[in-house]
Amino acid sequence: MMKKIKKIHLIIFLLFLTISSLDSINFQKVKPNLNCKFKPGYYIETIHFGENTLVIHVEITEELINFHRVIDQLYVKNKLVWTGDCEFEMVTLEITDPILLDSDWIGKRTNYKAVAIDNNIYNYIKIEKNATSQTLKFQGKSFPH
């Protein structure tokens, strides 16, 4: 009888250990380092080309990054997928900006890495050879019109 009780205790202990181990495994999406995760809200991205400067309004939620050249008229809507520690992928869902039609398309996947975060300024870089760093400056919870 004691042997059966010891076996039952051993089985319960092993079952508890197995459940604890499975609980610690993350079966969901990759969780980003909270220091790298974008705050939901609105950002400004300034792009310099030649003597010109282009200001892009960027709207970020938990699942989307939308780049507006002209708010609600010319924009690119992207799905945000965290793929690793401080790394994320943007998948183009919708594009209405004609100057990007040659370089972007629905379904395009582009991988990025956050390289520096200083207070409300996020620097990230496209994961490819010779890519330049891009900067997003947090503006708050409402569109900065």
QUIHU-V21364 format. One record per residue. N is the residue number from 1. PSI is psi in whole degrees, 0 to 359 (none if undefined). Layout:
<<N & PSI> <N & PSI>>
This chain:
<<1 & 318> <2 & 323> <3 & 321> <4 & 318> <5 & 318> <6 & 320> <7 & 317> <8 & 317> <9 & 318> <10 & 316> <11 & 316> <12 & 317> <13 & 314> <14 & 321> <15 & 315> <16 & 316> <17 & 318> <18 & 315> <19 & 319> <20 & 319> <21 & 317> <22 & 324> <23 & 329> <24 & 344> <25 & 134> <26 & 109> <27 & 358> <28 & 193> <29 & 156> <30 & 131> <31 & 127> <32 & 158> <33 & 125> <34 & 337> <35 & 338> <36 & 343> <37 & 136> <38 & 140> <39 & 135> <40 & 137> <41 & 207> <42 & 143> <43 & 164> <44 & 134> <45 & 127> <46 & 125> <47 & 123> <48 & 129> <49 & 116> <50 & 230> <51 & 358> <52 & 155> <53 & 132> <54 & 127> <55 & 123> <56 & 131> <57 & 126> <58 & 127> <59 & 124> <60 & 130> <61 & 188> <62 & 331> <63 & 351> <64 & 149> <65 & 118> <66 & 126> <67 & 117> <68 & 115> <69 & 315> <70 & 117> <71 & 128> <72 & 10> <73 & 305> <74 & 109> <75 & 168> <76 & 126> <77 & 126> <78 & 144> <79 & 137> <80 & 122> <81 & 117> <82 & 125> <83 & 347> <84 & 186> <85 & 111> <86 & 14> <87 & 141> <88 & 161> <89 & 140> <90 & 129> <91 & 121> <92 & 124> <93 & 326> <94 & 144> <95 & 126> <96 & 0> <97 & 111> <98 & 334> <99 & 349> <100 & 356> <101 & 334> <102 & 337> <103 & 352> <104 & 152> <105 & 161> <106 & 130> <107 & 351> <108 & 135> <109 & 127> <110 & 132> <111 & 139> <112 & 163> <113 & 133> <114 & 126> <115 & 339> <116 & 139> <117 & 122> <118 & 103> <119 & 255> <120 & 18> <121 & 123> <122 & 122> <123 & 131> <124 & 160> <125 & 142> <126 & 135> <127 & 87> <128 & 166> <129 & 137> <130 & 26> <131 & 147> <132 & 151> <133 & 143> <134 & 151> <135 & 132> <136 & 129> <137 & 118> <138 & 133> <139 & 337> <140 & 195> <141 & 352> <142 & 154> <143 & 130> <144 & 75> <145 & none>>
